[in-house]
Amino acid sequence: MSDVTFELPHAPVARLMKKSLTDKNIQVAKGVKSATAKSSGLFILYVMNVAQSYASDAGRQTVMAEVNQKYICKIVNDEPHVFLFILL
C-alpha cells in the first residue's frame, strides 16, 4: 500500500494551515503542506486504531465519539512521543 493513501486532501489542509498562521505574510512551501497532510492522515489512523482497541477491550463493536474524545486527550497527555514520531 502506498503512503499516498494516508494523505488528507491538500486543499483543506492548506486552508487550515493558512487560518492558523498569525502572520498572514508567511508563505508555506508545498512540501510542508504535503508533509502536514500525510502526518494528519497517519494521526487519524492511529487515533482510530486506539479507539477501536478501547472499544474492543470494553466489549463493544462501536467507536463512540465521547469515548474517542476522552482517549484522544489521554493519548495527548500520556503519549507525547506519538506526535514526534508522526512528525518525523
Secondary structure, DSSP 8 states (H G I E B T S, - for coil): --GGGG---HHHHHHHHHHH-SSTT----HHHHHHHHHHHHHHHHHHHHHHHHHHHHTT-SS--HHHHHHHHHHHHHH-THHHHHHH-
